[in-house]
Amino acid sequence: MPFVEPHSLQWFFIVERADRAFAQTVRAMIASEQSCEICSLCGFPPLGDFHLVEAVTIRREVPSLRLCECCLVERQFAGETLVAVGGARDQGGHPDHRGFLAFWKRITRRLN
């Protein structure tokens, strides 16, 4: 599926058909924040746009998400495969957090 910019008219057209409640939630967050530049899941300032390659908890028909750093990490730990698009950073934002993320991934691999 080609990349569709999150929160665009085309994106809402697709998401409305796949998961109406999710689309309505995103629309409400956009109205509340008066900006499309928000995380699709929580409404915080986004890290960037991500193409949803392999969905686990999100409906497979949802083509892309605009995510903040916390939601990106949560989606990755849930097993979803996301590809950064444009200026988004793939593994989380702040350099100080990268060491923690690597450490956390090592711990969770050992537990499994």
N, C-alpha and C positions, 0 to 999 in steps of 0.2 A: 504494500500500500504506500503511495507517495506521501511525503510529509505534508501535513495540514497544520497551519499555524494555530496554536491554541487560542481560544476565545474569539476566533474570527467567525464570520457568518457561516462559512462552509463547515467549520468545526462544530458549531452549535447544531447545524442541520444534521450532521452525522450522529452526534452525541444524543440529541433529542430522541432519535430512533432507537439507539442502543440502551440508554439509561436515562429516562426522563427525569427522575428524581435528582440524579447527579447534575444534569444540565440546569435544572431549576436552582439547585444549591449554588452552582458557580455563578449563575446570573444574579442571584441575591447578593453574593459576596462582591461582585463587580459593582452593583448598584450601591451597596453600603460603602465601599471604598472609593467610589466614583473614578475607577480606573480599571483598565483591562490588564495592567501590569501587576498582577497578583498571582500567587501560587494557586493552582487549580484545586488543591485539596484543603488548604487552611486559610488562604487569604493574605498571607505574609508576603513581603517583597520577594520576588523570585530570583533564583540563581540563573535561570535560563529556560529555554524550551528543550524538550526531550521527546524523541520519537519512541513510541512504545513498540518494541520489537516482539517481546514475549510477555503477555499479560498473565498474571496469576490471580490477583485480587480485583483488579480493574477489568471491566468488560472488554473482551478482545476487540470489539468494534471501535473502541475509543482510539483514535489514531495517534494522539500526542498529548502531552501534558506540559504545563508551565509549572515548575516546581521550585520551592525554596530548598535550602540545603538539608534541613531536617526531613522534609518529605521525600527528598531524593534518597537519602540514606535509608529511610524506612522502606521505601519501595524496593531498593536493592536488597535489603535484608529479607524482604518478603519473597525474593526470588525473581522479581520482574527484571527483564532485560530492557534497558533504556539507552539510547544513543543521543549524546549531546548534539544539538543543532545550532549553528551560528556561533555566537560568542559564549555559549554555556560551557561551564567546566564540568567534566565528566565525573570526577570523583569527590565532589564536595568542594566547598569554596575556600574557607580560610586555611592558610598553610599550617597553622598551629593544630588544626583539627585532623590533618592527614595522618599524623603519627598515631593519634588515638584511634582513627578508623582502621588503620592497618593492625594495630594491637587488638582491637575488638574482633576483627575478622579472624585473626589467629586463634583467639579464645573460643569463638563460636565454632570454628572448624574442629577444634579438639573435643568439644562437647558432643559433636555429632558423630 
